[in-house]
């Protein structure tokens, strides 16, 4: 779900992300990996956007990945093959705090070939720019702070000022999911209103993914398993056990058992 959320934010608020990463609010359009001919290494985590003169490549990561350097080189070469005239900017953005050396790796060497890219560790980033740009708001809780709970309250205050209810619902749902990296769902529920989030495209995508997983597995057991796999995401959005059971049309006790097993 983090991959889908990051894609949704970067594509829906491309100017905010361009202003943050490139220093100017460029309007970008999605560049599909299929346009690069070859199959992507990990299409689920890949974000490619382009303008007339540049390509922006983003990789959001919750955990360190030892293959990251090679992936960045691989995509740089693929883009050059199809768009040799375009400048390419590559960023790896780590969401979750880590002391692993890999989150500091910003180059890849193969023989005499050295490829460099930029790395951003959100927990080292000042919050101000994230609180000023709607598309960056959901990430603000992960930025530099000694009190994530207080930071979430700041984000909630800014979210309440957004007049477009659809935009507010989507950003609130995304904030809830990212906030779950640091904060308990029960606390998030006291700050963000889940009745608003239920109207969001993010919320509907979570439910759709659960249904899709169930359909792919087939039969009654598979459909139930797909619903159960949706429970952690709904908890991140702040839904209670009773609300989750009602939304997924399953027994409350079944939800309770699943949550208890997850916590053990």
Backbone as CSV, one residue per row, in Angstrom:
resi,resn,N_x,N_y,N_z,CA_x,CA_y,CA_z,C_x,C_y,C_z
1,UNK,0.821,-1.208,0.000,0.000,0.000,0.000,0.856,1.259,0.000
2,UNK,2.042,1.226,0.631,2.913,2.398,0.622,3.297,2.768,-0.808
3,UNK,3.581,1.745,-1.635,3.950,1.999,-3.028,2.819,2.720,-3.758
4,UNK,1.596,2.210,-3.600,0.453,2.809,-4.276,0.191,4.224,-3.782
5,UNK,0.339,4.436,-2.482,0.123,5.768,-1.924,1.145,6.770,-2.456
6,UNK,2.396,6.358,-2.496,3.448,7.250,-2.995,3.221,7.591,-4.461
7,UNK,2.809,6.604,-5.247,2.502,6.873,-6.657,1.338,7.842,-6.769
8,UNK,0.302,7.607,-5.980,-0.877,8.469,-6.011,-0.501,9.913,-5.695
9,UNK,0.293,10.119,-4.658,0.671,11.470,-4.254,1.570,12.133,-5.294
10,UNK,2.584,11.410,-5.760,3.534,11.989,-6.716,2.866,12.330,-8.044
11,UNK,1.900,11.512,-8.457,1.219,11.754,-9.726,0.117,12.799,-9.591
12,UNK,-0.561,12.834,-8.447,-1.654,13.792,-8.246,-1.139,15.187,-7.900
13,UNK,0.035,15.250,-7.283,0.599,16.532,-6.849,2.020,16.676,-7.394
14,UNK,2.163,16.437,-8.691,3.496,16.416,-9.294,4.234,17.740,-9.128
15,UNK,3.509,18.861,-9.163,4.174,20.153,-9.023,4.751,20.336,-7.622
16,UNK,4.057,19.820,-6.614,4.576,19.898,-5.248,5.872,19.105,-5.118
17,UNK,5.905,17.924,-5.717,7.093,17.081,-5.619,8.250,17.648,-6.440
18,UNK,7.916,18.235,-7.595,8.963,18.870,-8.401,9.550,20.075,-7.671
19,UNK,8.689,20.872,-7.036,9.168,22.047,-6.303,10.076,21.630,-5.158
20,UNK,9.712,20.557,-4.458,10.511,20.053,-3.340,11.849,19.498,-3.808
21,UNK,11.830,18.664,-4.829,13.031,17.926,-5.226,13.881,18.666,-6.261
22,UNK,13.227,19.426,-7.137,13.952,20.075,-8.235,14.061,21.586,-8.064
23,UNK,13.312,22.129,-7.100,13.407,23.565,-6.842,12.479,24.417,-7.678
24,UNK,11.643,23.802,-8.504,10.680,24.564,-9.305,9.441,23.713,-9.561
25,UNK,8.251,24.321,-9.520,6.989,23.577,-9.639,6.647,23.201,-11.086
26,UNK,7.369,22.245,-11.626,7.159,21.816,-13.014,5.950,20.884,-13.082
27,UNK,5.140,21.055,-14.108,4.034,20.140,-14.336,4.581,18.895,-15.021
28,UNK,4.424,17.736,-14.381,4.951,16.485,-14.909,3.816,15.534,-15.257
29,UNK,4.080,14.652,-16.195,3.107,13.628,-16.568,3.743,12.255,-16.372
30,UNK,2.898,11.273,-16.133,3.368,9.922,-15.848,4.070,9.319,-17.060
31,UNK,5.199,8.688,-16.796,5.934,7.937,-17.814,5.831,6.472,-17.445
32,UNK,5.139,5.697,-18.265,4.935,4.286,-17.958,6.205,3.490,-18.208
33,UNK,6.535,2.537,-17.296,7.705,1.675,-17.531,7.628,0.928,-18.857
34,UNK,6.397,0.674,-19.351,6.267,-0.051,-20.617,6.816,0.767,-21.785
35,UNK,6.889,2.090,-21.623,7.452,2.936,-22.670,8.954,2.742,-22.803
36,UNK,9.568,2.067,-21.811,10.998,1.816,-21.854,11.301,0.437,-22.416
37,UNK,10.283,-0.217,-22.963,10.403,-1.503,-23.655,10.626,-2.691,-22.728
38,UNK,11.630,-2.599,-21.872,11.970,-3.727,-21.026,11.059,-3.808,-19.816
39,UNK,10.916,-5.004,-19.264,10.133,-5.180,-18.042,10.849,-4.508,-16.879
40,UNK,10.122,-3.775,-16.049,10.768,-3.137,-14.899,11.218,-4.152,-13.866
41,UNK,12.245,-3.793,-13.112,12.720,-4.674,-12.057,11.671,-4.804,-10.965
42,UNK,11.111,-3.672,-10.559,10.070,-3.675,-9.536,9.091,-2.573,-9.865
43,UNK,8.139,-2.862,-10.738,7.206,-1.835,-11.188,6.361,-1.292,-10.051
44,UNK,6.156,-2.096,-8.988,5.283,-1.656,-7.911,5.863,-0.471,-7.143
45,UNK,7.188,-0.344,-7.112,7.790,0.736,-6.336,8.354,1.854,-7.210
46,UNK,8.138,1.780,-8.500,8.758,2.701,-9.446,7.826,3.865,-9.787
47,UNK,8.355,5.073,-9.708,7.611,6.263,-10.130,8.470,7.000,-11.139
48,UNK,7.971,7.124,-12.359,8.647,7.866,-13.422,7.695,8.944,-13.939
49,UNK,8.160,10.189,-13.957,7.373,11.282,-14.506,8.273,12.115,-15.404
50,UNK,7.648,12.802,-16.359,8.462,13.513,-17.328,7.848,14.859,-17.701
51,UNK,8.722,15.747,-18.182,8.312,16.976,-18.855,9.005,16.958,-20.207
52,UNK,8.982,18.060,-20.917,9.597,18.091,-22.244,11.107,17.874,-22.187
53,UNK,11.725,18.297,-21.081,13.187,18.249,-21.047,13.777,17.406,-19.924
54,UNK,12.929,16.790,-19.072,13.506,16.012,-17.974,12.625,14.830,-17.599
55,UNK,13.250,13.893,-16.906,12.549,12.740,-16.333,12.866,12.711,-14.838
56,UNK,11.831,12.568,-14.031,11.995,12.461,-12.586,11.722,11.016,-12.183
57,UNK,12.700,10.386,-11.570,12.604,8.983,-11.142,12.625,8.954,-9.622
58,UNK,11.554,8.426,-9.021,11.443,8.341,-7.569,11.303,6.895,-7.131
59,UNK,11.969,6.563,-6.048,11.817,5.259,-5.402,11.601,5.527,-3.915
60,UNK,10.398,5.262,-3.426,10.114,5.385,-2.001,10.355,4.032,-1.347
61,UNK,11.084,4.040,-0.231,11.439,2.793,0.429,11.114,2.857,1.916
62,UNK,10.516,1.790,2.436,10.340,1.692,3.881,11.539,0.984,4.513
63,UNK,12.179,0.088,3.758,13.314,-0.679,4.272,14.501,-0.566,3.304
64,UNK,15.720,-0.681,3.797,16.902,-0.663,2.913,16.845,-1.805,1.906
65,UNK,17.389,-1.564,0.720,17.364,-2.559,-0.344,18.753,-2.651,-0.978
66,UNK,19.422,-3.797,-0.871,20.779,-3.927,-1.413,20.853,-3.834,-2.933
67,UNK,19.715,-3.977,-3.636,19.708,-3.889,-5.100,19.460,-2.472,-5.606
68,UNK,19.283,-1.525,-4.697,18.855,-0.187,-5.096,19.816,0.471,-6.087
69,UNK,21.114,0.407,-5.811,22.078,1.064,-6.687,22.004,0.561,-8.111
70,UNK,21.925,-0.756,-8.276,21.830,-1.318,-9.616,20.544,-0.890,-10.300
71,UNK,19.441,-0.861,-9.551,18.167,-0.453,-10.141,18.232,0.973,-10.668
72,UNK,18.889,1.856,-9.912,18.987,3.241,-10.350,19.808,3.353,-11.632
73,UNK,20.916,2.607,-11.711,21.712,2.596,-12.937,20.912,2.017,-14.095
74,UNK,20.209,0.920,-13.844,19.442,0.248,-14.884,18.411,1.180,-15.501
75,UNK,17.691,1.901,-14.667,16.670,2.806,-15.200,17.276,4.037,-15.854
76,UNK,18.429,4.457,-15.379,19.074,5.597,-16.055,19.426,5.227,-17.482
77,UNK,19.940,4.030,-17.671,20.316,3.586,-19.010,19.075,3.391,-19.882
78,UNK,18.023,2.821,-19.322,16.793,2.616,-20.094,16.196,3.934,-20.574
79,UNK,16.166,4.910,-19.681,15.606,6.208,-20.057,16.488,6.882,-21.110
80,UNK,17.803,6.782,-20.948,18.708,7.386,-21.929,18.514,6.770,-23.308
81,UNK,18.274,5.456,-23.350,18.088,4.779,-24.626,16.902,5.359,-25.400
82,UNK,15.841,5.724,-24.689,14.629,6.217,-25.347,14.551,7.739,-25.402
83,UNK,15.162,8.411,-24.402,15.091,9.874,-24.355,16.485,10.448,-24.098
84,UNK,17.410,10.283,-25.032,18.798,10.704,-24.788,18.946,12.199,-24.570
85,UNK,17.972,12.971,-25.031,18.075,14.426,-24.897,17.588,14.931,-23.552
86,UNK,16.940,14.072,-22.750,16.337,14.516,-21.493,17.280,14.335,-20.298
87,UNK,17.304,15.347,-19.449,18.007,15.235,-18.171,17.197,14.315,-17.263
88,UNK,17.876,13.506,-16.449,17.177,12.621,-15.529,17.619,12.900,-14.099
89,UNK,16.631,13.056,-13.222,16.879,13.263,-11.800,16.348,12.048,-11.052
90,UNK,17.201,11.426,-10.243,16.836,10.200,-9.538,16.951,10.391,-8.025
91,UNK,15.877,10.005,-7.327,15.843,10.143,-5.871,15.359,8.846,-5.237
92,UNK,16.063,8.422,-4.201,15.583,7.350,-3.327,15.161,8.021,-2.027
93,UNK,13.902,7.833,-1.640,13.357,8.502,-0.461,13.000,7.444,0.574
94,UNK,13.725,7.438,1.674,13.487,6.459,2.733,12.480,7.019,3.730
95,UNK,11.439,6.247,3.986,10.358,6.691,4.851,10.602,6.367,6.314
96,UNK,11.202,5.230,6.576,11.308,4.696,7.931,12.738,4.807,8.444
97,UNK,12.901,5.370,9.623,14.228,5.581,10.202,15.022,4.272,10.264
98,UNK,16.286,4.335,9.885,17.142,3.157,9.900,18.596,3.587,10.078
99,UNK,19.356,2.752,10.776,20.794,2.988,10.909,21.606,2.134,9.944
100,UNK,20.918,1.392,9.094,21.577,0.540,8.118,22.400,1.398,7.147
101,UNK,23.612,0.968,6.854,24.489,1.720,5.949,23.872,1.921,4.568
102,UNK,22.968,1.023,4.174,22.379,1.104,2.839,21.568,2.377,2.627
103,UNK,21.015,2.948,3.694,20.209,4.164,3.514,21.096,5.381,3.251
104,UNK,22.409,5.211,3.351,23.351,6.284,3.036,24.033,6.055,1.686
105,UNK,23.737,4.946,1.060,24.348,4.626,-0.232,23.723,5.480,-1.334
106,UNK,24.554,6.225,-2.062,24.039,7.085,-3.126,24.802,6.897,-4.440
107,UNK,25.428,5.734,-4.593,26.127,5.451,-5.845,26.215,3.944,-6.057
108,UNK,26.492,3.574,-7.301,26.659,2.165,-7.647,27.850,2.066,-8.584
109,UNK,28.746,1.125,-8.305,29.930,0.955,-9.133,29.981,-0.445,-9.701
110,UNK,30.219,-0.515,-11.010,30.381,-1.787,-11.706,31.620,-1.648,-12.578
111,UNK,32.721,-2.236,-12.135,33.976,-2.044,-12.859,34.351,-0.574,-12.843
112,UNK,34.577,-0.022,-14.027,34.929,1.391,-14.131,33.719,2.308,-14.224
113,UNK,32.526,1.741,-14.207,31.303,2.539,-14.305,30.820,2.926,-12.914
114,UNK,30.631,4.212,-12.685,30.109,4.707,-11.413,28.863,5.540,-11.697
115,UNK,27.763,5.182,-11.041,26.514,5.928,-11.225,26.079,6.513,-9.887
116,UNK,25.732,7.805,-9.891,25.320,8.470,-8.664,23.861,8.918,-8.757
117,UNK,23.217,8.947,-7.606,21.824,9.387,-7.495,21.670,10.063,-6.142
118,UNK,20.525,10.627,-5.893,20.313,11.359,-4.638,19.474,10.538,-3.665
119,UNK,19.807,10.656,-2.395,19.111,9.913,-1.342,18.562,10.897,-0.318
120,UNK,17.305,10.700,0.047,16.660,11.531,1.066,16.146,10.628,2.179
121,UNK,16.551,10.940,3.392,16.041,10.238,4.582,15.063,11.191,5.249
122,UNK,13.782,10.848,5.187,12.750,11.783,5.626,12.939,12.232,7.065
123,UNK,13.436,11.356,7.924,13.573,11.715,9.334,14.626,12.794,9.560
124,UNK,15.403,13.129,8.522,16.390,14.201,8.623,15.892,15.498,7.989
125,UNK,14.719,15.465,7.364,14.206,16.619,6.640,13.418,17.558,7.555
126,UNK,13.643,18.879,7.470,12.825,19.829,8.234,11.373,19.786,7.735
127,UNK,10.452,20.037,8.626,9.033,19.831,8.322,8.381,20.966,7.535
128,UNK,8.973,22.160,7.556,8.275,23.349,7.072,7.733,23.200,5.653
129,UNK,8.584,22.743,4.718,8.142,22.646,3.334,7.021,21.618,3.178
130,UNK,7.016,20.583,3.999,5.989,19.547,3.919,4.644,20.068,4.414
131,UNK,4.683,20.971,5.367,3.449,21.536,5.906,2.872,22.619,5.007
132,UNK,3.658,23.087,4.048,3.210,24.167,3.168,2.699,23.665,1.827
133,UNK,2.918,22.379,1.508,2.515,21.834,0.211,1.540,20.685,0.419
134,UNK,0.334,20.775,-0.125,-0.671,19.728,0.103,-0.182,18.321,-0.209
135,UNK,0.505,18.142,-1.329,0.940,16.808,-1.730,1.986,16.202,-0.824
136,UNK,2.678,17.049,-0.051,3.716,16.570,0.863,3.201,16.376,2.285
137,UNK,2.008,16.895,2.570,1.469,16.841,3.932,1.489,15.448,4.556
138,UNK,1.068,14.391,3.827,1.040,13.062,4.451,2.406,12.565,4.909
139,UNK,3.479,13.109,4.330,4.829,12.683,4.701,5.390,13.478,5.875
140,UNK,4.729,14.564,6.250,5.277,15.469,7.262,5.492,14.780,8.600
141,UNK,4.621,13.845,8.942,4.745,13.161,10.232,6.030,12.338,10.319
142,UNK,6.624,12.016,9.169,7.849,11.216,9.127,9.108,12.084,9.096
143,UNK,8.938,13.402,9.074,10.095,14.289,8.979,10.701,14.537,10.359
144,UNK,11.691,15.411,10.386,12.492,15.644,11.586,11.625,16.154,12.740
145,UNK,11.535,15.371,13.806,10.752,15.766,14.970,11.110,14.876,16.159
146,UNK,10.993,15.450,17.347,11.175,14.654,18.561,9.827,14.168,19.092
147,UNK,8.740,14.623,18.451,7.396,14.296,18.917,6.479,14.053,17.720
148,UNK,6.449,12.830,17.164,5.591,12.537,16.014,4.108,12.813,16.278
149,UNK,3.673,12.615,17.512,2.268,12.869,17.846,1.927,14.351,17.663
150,UNK,2.813,15.216,18.126,2.602,16.651,17.949,2.629,17.017,16.478
151,UNK,3.535,16.384,15.724,3.622,16.658,14.290,2.336,16.243,13.578
152,UNK,1.755,15.117,13.988,0.493,14.688,13.397,-0.610,15.710,13.676
153,UNK,-0.618,16.275,14.875,-1.615,17.303,15.198,-1.434,18.536,14.302
154,UNK,-0.185,18.899,14.035,0.085,20.028,13.133,-0.458,19.732,11.743
155,UNK,-0.212,18.518,11.258,-0.704,18.127,9.934,-2.224,18.180,9.908
156,UNK,-2.858,17.678,10.960,-4.322,17.665,11.025,-4.886,19.079,10.957
157,UNK,-4.215,20.024,11.610,-4.653,21.420,11.583,-4.626,21.973,10.166
158,UNK,-3.558,21.659,9.438,-3.446,22.126,8.046,-4.489,21.431,7.171
159,UNK,-4.692,20.140,7.374,-5.679,19.395,6.590,-7.079,19.981,6.751
160,UNK,-7.419,20.397,7.951,-8.753,20.955,8.214,-9.007,22.242,7.450
161,UNK,-7.936,22.895,7.004,-8.086,24.155,6.275,-8.304,23.952,4.774
162,UNK,-8.164,22.707,4.305,-8.355,22.418,2.880,-9.850,22.398,2.572
163,UNK,-10.273,23.197,1.618,-11.708,23.351,1.334,-12.259,22.240,0.460
164,UNK,-11.450,21.722,-0.442,-11.904,20.648,-1.341,-11.997,19.353,-0.540
165,UNK,-13.219,18.878,-0.319,-13.416,17.691,0.527,-12.777,16.436,-0.050
166,UNK,-12.761,16.321,-1.373,-12.153,15.142,-1.995,-10.652,15.130,-1.745
167,UNK,-10.012,16.280,-1.945,-8.574,16.384,-1.699,-8.279,16.147,-0.224
168,UNK,-9.087,16.747,0.653,-8.898,16.576,2.091,-9.002,15.106,2.484
169,UNK,-10.003,14.405,1.962,-10.201,12.994,2.306,-9.016,12.150,1.867
170,UNK,-8.529,12.375,0.649,-7.395,11.594,0.145,-6.131,11.839,0.955
171,UNK,-5.863,13.112,1.268,-4.659,13.441,2.023,-4.756,12.956,3.465
172,UNK,-5.946,12.999,4.026,-6.123,12.525,5.393,-5.903,11.016,5.472
173,UNK,-6.438,10.291,4.495,-6.243,8.838,4.481,-4.769,8.488,4.302
174,UNK,-4.084,9.197,3.407,-2.656,8.943,3.193,-1.858,9.270,4.453
175,UNK,-2.207,10.367,5.123,-1.538,10.739,6.367,-1.699,9.661,7.422
176,UNK,-2.893,9.094,7.489,-3.162,8.042,8.473,-2.284,6.824,8.231
177,UNK,-2.132,6.430,6.972,-1.320,5.251,6.648,0.152,5.510,6.947
178,UNK,0.677,6.655,6.528,2.082,6.963,6.804,2.311,7.168,8.302
179,UNK,1.352,7.778,8.974,1.471,7.971,10.407,1.582,6.664,11.159
180,UNK,0.995,5.604,10.581,1.037,4.286,11.209,2.442,3.703,11.302
181,UNK,3.401,4.294,10.578,4.791,3.841,10.684,5.336,4.155,12.080
182,UNK,4.869,5.267,12.662,5.410,5.726,13.943,4.413,5.677,15.096
183,UNK,3.126,5.764,14.774,2.115,5.937,15.818,1.073,4.825,15.786
184,UNK,0.479,4.575,16.927,-0.546,3.536,17.040,-1.832,3.978,16.348
185,UNK,-2.519,3.045,15.669,-3.781,3.390,14.991,-4.804,4.023,15.933
186,UNK,-4.822,3.567,17.175,-5.791,4.089,18.142,-5.553,5.578,18.404
187,UNK,-4.281,5.985,18.429,-3.982,7.405,18.624,-4.334,8.197,17.369
188,UNK,-3.983,7.666,16.224,-4.270,8.367,14.966,-5.765,8.618,14.829
189,UNK,-6.563,7.650,15.267,-8.020,7.777,15.170,-8.541,8.950,16.000
190,UNK,-7.837,9.312,17.069,-8.280,10.444,17.892,-7.965,11.784,17.236
191,UNK,-7.062,11.774,16.256,-6.642,13.017,15.602,-7.303,13.201,14.242
192,UNK,-7.389,12.130,13.463,-7.932,12.201,12.106,-9.306,11.531,12.062
193,UNK,-10.238,12.146,11.386,-11.621,11.655,11.374,-11.808,10.618,10.271
194,UNK,-12.080,9.383,10.675,-12.165,8.334,9.658,-13.426,8.416,8.819
195,UNK,-14.450,9.159,9.279,-15.650,9.296,8.446,-15.354,10.093,7.185
196,UNK,-14.373,10.994,7.272,-13.944,11.741,6.081,-13.102,10.837,5.184
197,UNK,-12.209,10.053,5.800,-11.314,9.190,5.028,-12.071,8.146,4.223
198,UNK,-13.240,7.730,4.705,-14.013,6.706,3.999,-14.470,7.179,2.627
199,UNK,-14.464,8.496,2.420,-14.866,9.050,1.129,-13.697,9.154,0.151
200,UNK,-12.515,8.758,0.590,-11.321,8.981,-0.223,-11.090,7.875,-1.235
201,UNK,-10.354,8.227,-2.294,-9.933,7.235,-3.287,-8.976,6.241,-2.659
202,UNK,-8.208,6.695,-1.672,-7.255,5.820,-0.976,-8.010,4.698,-0.255
203,UNK,-9.060,5.068,0.439,-9.866,4.088,1.181,-10.484,3.076,0.222
204,UNK,-11.046,3.568,-0.868,-11.672,2.682,-1.846,-10.658,1.753,-2.504
205,UNK,-9.428,2.257,-2.684,-8.378,1.424,-3.278,-7.993,0.289,-2.339
206,UNK,-7.972,0.564,-1.032,-7.672,-0.480,-0.057,-8.708,-1.598,-0.148
207,UNK,-9.982,-1.221,-0.190,-11.041,-2.222,-0.290,-10.953,-2.980,-1.614
208,UNK,-10.649,-2.260,-2.689,-10.562,-2.900,-4.005,-9.427,-3.907,-4.042
209,UNK,-8.283,-3.549,-3.435,-7.144,-4.471,-3.421,-7.491,-5.756,-2.679
210,UNK,-8.216,-5.633,-1.573,-8.625,-6.821,-0.827,-9.514,-7.717,-1.657
211,UNK,-10.435,-7.101,-2.388,-11.327,-7.874,-3.254,-10.550,-8.546,-4.373
212,UNK,-9.603,-7.822,-4.952,-8.808,-8.372,-6.054,-7.989,-9.571,-5.603
213,UNK,-7.362,-9.448,-4.407,-6.576,-10.573,-3.889,-7.464,-11.792,-3.681
214,UNK,-8.661,-11.551,-3.168,-9.592,-12.658,-2.955,-10.015,-13.307,-4.251
215,UNK,-10.283,-12.491,-5.287,-10.696,-13.030,-6.579,-9.583,-13.842,-7.219
216,UNK,-8.343,-13.360,-7.062,-7.214,-14.078,-7.652,-7.014,-15.444,-6.988
217,UNK,-7.263,-15.505,-5.688,-7.092,-16.772,-4.982,-8.267,-17.708,-5.222
218,UNK,-9.444,-17.128,-5.521,-10.606,-17.939,-5.876,-11.238,-18.634,-4.700
219,UNK,-12.443,-19.100,-4.914,-13.224,-19.868,-3.944,-13.488,-19.052,-2.677
220,UNK,-14.295,-19.608,-1.808,-14.715,-18.912,-0.600,-13.543,-18.609,0.317
221,UNK,-12.621,-19.583,0.481,-11.482,-19.378,1.371,-10.602,-18.237,0.891
222,UNK,-10.411,-18.183,-0.417,-9.570,-17.134,-0.979,-10.176,-15.754,-0.789
223,UNK,-11.492,-15.647,-0.965,-12.161,-14.356,-0.791,-12.054,-13.888,0.651
224,UNK,-12.215,-14.824,1.588,-12.097,-14.473,2.995,-10.665,-14.050,3.321
225,UNK,-9.690,-14.759,2.773,-8.293,-14.424,3.029,-7.971,-13.035,2.496
226,UNK,-8.525,-12.698,1.332,-8.303,-11.360,0.773,-8.855,-10.276,1.691
227,UNK,-10.010,-10.538,2.289,-10.591,-9.579,3.228,-9.726,-9.445,4.474
228,UNK,-9.242,-10.570,4.984,-8.418,-10.538,6.190,-7.133,-9.748,5.959
229,UNK,-6.553,-9.868,4.766,-5.316,-9.149,4.465,-5.536,-7.638,4.401
230,UNK,-6.795,-7.233,4.272,-7.132,-5.815,4.215,-7.223,-5.200,5.610
231,UNK,-7.397,-6.019,6.627,-7.622,-5.525,7.987,-6.514,-4.595,8.479
232,UNK,-5.202,-4.945,8.342,-4.157,-4.040,8.853,-4.214,-2.640,8.244
233,UNK,-4.549,-2.561,6.947,-4.620,-1.256,6.295,-5.794,-0.443,6.819
234,UNK,-6.924,-1.113,7.053,-8.082,-0.403,7.594,-7.809,0.057,9.028
235,UNK,-7.043,-0.739,9.769,-6.665,-0.307,11.117,-5.787,0.937,11.063
236,UNK,-4.900,1.002,10.062,-4.051,2.187,9.917,-4.889,3.435,9.648
237,UNK,-6.049,3.236,9.021,-6.932,4.371,8.761,-7.769,4.723,9.985
238,UNK,-7.590,3.979,11.079,-8.253,4.333,12.323,-9.603,3.698,12.548
239,UNK,-9.995,2.724,11.726,-11.284,2.073,11.917,-11.242,1.165,13.144
240,UNK,-12.341,1.097,13.858,-12.439,0.193,14.999,-12.687,-1.224,14.491
241,UNK,-12.581,-2.195,15.401,-12.832,-3.590,15.045,-14.243,-3.746,14.492
242,UNK,-15.208,-3.117,15.154,-16.606,-3.212,14.718,-16.791,-2.592,13.329
243,UNK,-16.140,-1.459,13.080,-16.266,-0.808,11.775,-15.630,-1.654,10.677
244,UNK,-14.491,-2.283,10.977,-13.826,-3.139,9.990,-14.703,-4.333,9.651
245,UNK,-15.268,-4.959,10.689,-16.142,-6.117,10.465,-17.333,-5.744,9.597
246,UNK,-17.918,-4.589,9.852,-19.074,-4.134,9.067,-18.665,-3.828,7.630
247,UNK,-17.527,-3.163,7.469,-17.074,-2.776,6.124,-16.776,-3.998,5.264
248,UNK,-16.145,-5.019,5.875,-15.748,-6.214,5.128,-16.811,-7.302,5.147
249,UNK,-17.893,-7.056,5.904,-18.995,-8.015,6.020,-18.507,-9.367,6.542
250,UNK,-17.757,-9.312,7.635,-17.306,-10.535,8.293,-17.564,-10.406,9.792
251,UNK,-17.437,-11.501,10.510,-17.749,-11.542,11.929,-16.726,-10.754,12.756
252,UNK,-17.216,-10.039,13.772,-16.341,-9.251,14.636,-15.288,-10.133,15.308
253,UNK,-15.688,-11.308,15.744,-14.763,-12.197,16.420,-13.628,-12.632,15.496
254,UNK,-13.943,-12.794,14.223,-12.921,-13.175,13.249,-11.886,-12.056,13.110
255,UNK,-12.367,-10.825,13.095,-11.451,-9.684,13.024,-10.596,-9.621,14.286
256,UNK,-11.223,-9.837,15.430,-10.488,-9.818,16.703,-9.375,-10.862,16.723
257,UNK,-9.682,-12.059,16.250,-8.682,-13.137,16.249,-7.534,-12.794,15.311
258,UNK,-7.859,-12.249,14.154,-6.820,-11.891,13.187,-5.895,-10.824,13.771
259,UNK,-6.473,-9.792,14.385,-5.677,-8.710,14.975,-4.804,-9.244,16.105
260,UNK,-5.383,-10.117,16.949,-4.614,-10.692,18.051,-3.432,-11.493,17.546
261,UNK,-3.626,-12.271,16.485,-2.540,-13.062,15.900,-1.458,-12.156,15.314
262,UNK,-1.888,-11.029,14.727,-0.928,-10.100,14.158,-0.053,-9.464,15.234
263,UNK,-0.627,-9.269,16.404,0.094,-8.611,17.500,1.038,-9.550,18.237
264,UNK,0.813,-10.872,18.075,1.653,-11.845,18.769,2.970,-12.080,18.029
